[in-house]
Amino acid sequence: MRNKFSYTGLVVLHLLFGVIIFLNRDLGKIYFILALLFFLRKIIVTPKREKSLIVLKGCAYFVGAEVFFRMTKSALSYEVCKYIVILFTLLGIYYKGASGRSYPYFIYLFCLVPAIFVASMTLSFEANFRKNILFVLSGPICLGMASVFCYNRTVSRKQLDDVLLYVLLPLISLTTYVFLYNPSVKDVLSGTSSNAATSGGFGANQVSTALGLGMFLLGARLISGSSKLGIKVLNIILFVAISFRAVVTFSRGGVLVGLLCLTFFLLSYFVNAPIRIKGVILRRVMFFLSVMVVTWVISSNQTMGLIDKRYANENALGEEKKDVTTGRFTLFMDEIEGFVKNPILGVGASRTKDKRIEEQGDGLPTHNEVSRLLAEHGFLGIVILLILVFAPLAYRTQNTKNYYFYAFLCFWFATINHSSMRIAAPAFIYALSLLNITHDKPTIHRKQAIAKR
């Protein structure tokens, strides 16, 4: 795809995708199927030396498109994008193998299994066993398979930037769709709570998470990307548009995570940059901060100041809300209690949600993957968390060229603490931290020697 279209062409193409699917949502199903067939064919027919890159691009594209497909009901099933990432990485492992040093993630995958057997004994009779198990384990399995595939796999900096572009492109379609779905934010505001109407008619938490990822990726491109004026202007427009729609979802998690990841990226990029360009980076950062301020001013104006109150943890009347976590701390403590009562093997996969249905009459899904792992997996949940935190840090001691490393880990950890693993993005972005990044070698032009006569 990148070979046939310029960066600007790809952006325009995905803007059109957003417009077309808004006008006729049935076309979204065709878009999904064509994208799936396109990447499957590319993975199969691409020469072996290039398969790793096309697998990463295919995974990236469906990670970026997942919320858009869910919002427009274009996908074959709700969780299908996670299954596609698993399928693509399995194909990649089949064709290219896996590093023997990725064994911590095989242990991690094995640690997920006992919770299935425990769930077979603890889930209520009314619960759909297969559906509930797949819902809570599809994300962790997606992370495990993507990590096994990515571990110590070599790609260049430019190739990594291309992979991240494939995450970004569907997010442009998503943003276009949301603008068309709700062109006037003021008309649908009713308070300072998360707002589905400003989120394309879909869950504000997921939309905010996806757009927050877009903010991070575009911000990184603005700081480290092309110096061409036209590309800069295009990226600024895209950043303002995506950031504005992320902010006005009134779901704070995705926005704050995006900004936090961008901070980690900037620090890493600046520290590792040659001295001669540090001044250029600082000037770009100052300009970027001014763009962010302008974006916030626009958001505040369009929400009539309600967004300022939302981030100040106030209601529409300006009164401070008692619970800054909007009920999530209660869910967190409930799951920690489940771990304390069942510390060995936990309560079983999906049992925390099932238990809330029995006791409270609602099946609120967890927002925190850490507490869910502890409650549902018990002691093995601790093992899982230790692997997920320390395996990449140990890998980092010998592979230090990935300047996105800390930003990727930050996105994973911060996202699973406010949105669990509802979408594939934290799983795949985490796996990208395990890539072995090489410097792009500049082309060397040698003069031909003139033979003496």
C-alpha positions, -999 to +999 in steps of 0.1 A: +000+000+000+028+024+010+046+018-023+016+028-044+005+059-025+024+088-010+018+097+027-006+124+016-024+100-007-028+075+021-042+101+044-067+113+017-077+077+010-085+071+046-104+103+049-125+091+020-131+057+038-145+076+068-169+096+045-180+066+024-188+044+054-206+073+071-228+076+040-234+038+038-224+017+067-230-015+048-199-007+028-179-010+060-183-048+058-168-048+023-139-026+036-133-050+064-133-081+042-111-065+015-086-053+041-085-088+056-080-105+022-054-079+012-032-086+042-037-124+042-026-125+005+004-102+012+015-124+041+013-155+020+029-143-013+055-118+000+091-131-002+103-147+031+127-119+039+099-093+039+072-114+057+080-101+092+073-065+081+041-073+063+028-093+093+035-063+116+018-039+091-013-062+089-015-064+127-010-026+130-038-019+105-064-039+123-053-026+157-058+009+144-092+000+128-107-020+156-128+007+173-138+020+138-150-014+128-169-019+161-185+015+159-198+010+124-206-027+129-183-036+100-164-065+115-175-101+115-176-101+153-169-078+182-135-094+192-124-103+156-095-079+154-078-095+183-082-129+166-068-114+134-037-102+152-033-137+167-038-153+132-013-130+115+014-135+142+008-173+141+014-171+103+045-150+109+058-176+134+051-203+109+070-186+081+097-169+101+100-188+134+103-173+169+133-164+190+143-190+216+147-161+240+109-154+239+103-183+264+090-159+291+059-153+269+054-190+265+054-193+303+030-163+304+006-180+279+007-212+300-002-193+331-034-182+315-047-218+312-056-228+348-081-199+351-102-216+323-105-248+343-113-228+375-140-209+356-156-242+344-164-248+381-171-212+393-191-195+365-229-194+370-251-217+351-266-187+332-232-175+319-221-184+284-189-202+291-172-199+257-182-163+252-171-151+286-138-169+285-129-156+250-140-121+260-115-119+289-087-140+275-086-128+239-067-097+249-040-115+270-036-142+244-033-115+217-005-099+238+013-132+243+013-142+206+023-108+194+051-107+220+064-142+209+064-130+173+080-096+179+107-107+205+141-097+191+128-095+156+149-070+136+134-040+119+149-006+109+137+027+123+120+035+090+102+002+090+090+008+126+077+042+115+059+025+086+043+000+110+031+029+132+017+047+101-005+016+095-019+020+130-025+057+124-043+055+090-075+038+102-076+063+131-079+091+105-110+073+091-124+070+126-119+107+133-136+116+100-166+094+108-169+110+143-168+145+128-196+136+103-216+118+130-215+148+153-204+180+136-217+202+164-205+193+199-225+220+216-258+205+204-254+172+223-238+183+256-257+175+288-231+175+315-195+165+322-198+127+320-184+106+291-205+113+261-214+086+235-230+112+212-196+130+207-179+096+203-196+085+171-224+068+190-200+043+206-183+038+239-164+070+249-137+050+267-127+030+237-129+059+213-108+081+236-082+053+240-080+049+202-078+086+195-053+091+224-031+066+206-035+087+174-025+118+194+007+101+205+016+088+171+010+121+153+028+141+180+058+118+175+057+123+138+055+161+142+086+161+165+107+136+146+092+134+111+095+151+078+108+187+077+088+194+045+063+223+051+034+206+034+037+174+055+041+195+086+009+214+080-010+182+072+002+166+104-007+197+125-042+197+111-046+159+117-032+163+153-056+191+161-086+172+146-078+139+164-070+156+197-102+177+196-124+147+191-105+128+218-110+155+243-147+161+236-155+124+242-152+136+279-134+103+286-101+115+301-081+082+301-072+080+265-062+117+263-040+116+294-024+083+283-016+098+248+000+128+264+020+107+289+033+084+261+043+114+241+062+128+270+082+095+274+089+095+236+101+131+236+124+125+266+139+094+250+142+110+216+159+141+230+183+123+252+195+100+224+196+127+197+229+141+185+239+174+201+237+192+167+199+187+165+188+191+201+181+227+195+159+218+165+140+193+187+134+220+214+120+244+189+097+218+175+086+209+210+078+246+218+058+249+186+040+216+194+030+229+229+015+260+213-006+237+190-018+218+220-028+250+238-048+261+207-065+226+206-075+230+242-089+265+237-110+252+207-122+223+228-131+245+258-150+269+235-169+242+217-180+226+250-188+259+266-163+253+294-177+219+304-145+202+294-125+224+318-148+212+346-145+176+335-107+177+339-110+195+371-133+167+383-164+189+386-199+185+375-218+209+352-226+232+382-189+234+391-192+212+422-164+188+429-172+152+424-165+129+453-151+100+433-124+110+408-123+075+394-160+075+385-166+042+403-136+023+391-118+023+425-148+004+439-144-022+411-107-024+417-111-031+455-138-056+448-114-076+426-085-072+451-109-088+477-115-117+452-077-122+451-074-121+489-101-148+493-088-169+464-050-163+464-039-196+448-057-200+415-081-171+417-119-171+410-115-182+374-116-164+341-146-139+338-159-148+372-154-112+385-180-099+360-203-129+365-201-124+403-212-087+399-242-099+379-252-123+407-248-098+435-256-064+420-277-072+390-253-056+365-223-069+346-200-040+346-168-051+330-135-044+348-116-013+339-084-025+354-065-055+340-041-056+369-068-063+395-086-086+371-055-107+367-050-110+404-087-118+411-092-143+383-057-160+382-046-157+418-009-163+424-004-170+387-017-134+381+014-122+400+037-143+379+020-129+347+025-093+359+061-099+368+068-114+333+050-086+315+069-059+335+104-073+338+108-093+305+109-061+283+130-043+309+156-071+308+155-071+270+161-034+270+195-038+288+208-053+255+187-035+229+186+002+235+179+016+200+141+016+202+134+052+212+097+043+214+104+017+240+093+035+272+064+052+254+051+017+242+053+002+277+037+033+291+008+030+267+003-006+276+004-002+314-016+031+316-043+018+292-048-015+310-053+005+342-082+026+328-096+005+300-084-031+307-077-049+275-110-042+257-092-035+225-061-050+209-040-018+209-023-022+243-014-058+235+002-050+201+018-018+212+034-037+241+048-063+217+064-035+196+087-027+226+103-061+221+115-054+185+152-051+178+156-017+161+185-010+138+197+023+124+189+030+088+222+030+069+226+060+046+233+053+010+270+056+002+278+069-033+313+058-044+331+073-074+342+048-099+379+044-101+394+055-134+418+029-146+452+042-155+464+037-190 
